[in-house]
Amino acid sequence: MTYADFFYEVKNRFMGADVSDIKEHLAYQFCIEDEEAGGIFYVEVKDGELFVEPYEYYDRDAMFISAPDTFMKIAEGKMDPVWAFTTQKLKVEGNIEKALRLKEIIDLKQKQMKKDAKKEAKKETTEE
């Protein structure tokens, strides 16, 4: 998997999270440690909107460093970022308090995905 493939896969996992209730500014940089998929991207919550872009973010609150499979599991909601940190699968630099808010963004996305799945199932049932 190339960096571009990895980035767009992770971006799709994050986008759609309803962060409108998050009023504070959050900026995270992700450093992927891998020979093929290695690279940097950022996730930002600003004015209740979510941005995920393939650039370095110099004024970030926290930086996460890990292998691509760890980031993917976290983005999919299959791995708790706090657990990943405590087991040293994920390194964190910067403001730990704001870094912990990443879990909130992931949980919001998971909640939205479940809600969308229920709507889709209801729609299919109604159409039948």
Summary of the structure (lengths in Angstrom):
residues: 128
radius of gyration: 15.3
end to end distance: 39.4
largest distance: 52.2
contacts: 366
relative contact order: 0.17
helix: 45%
strand: 23%
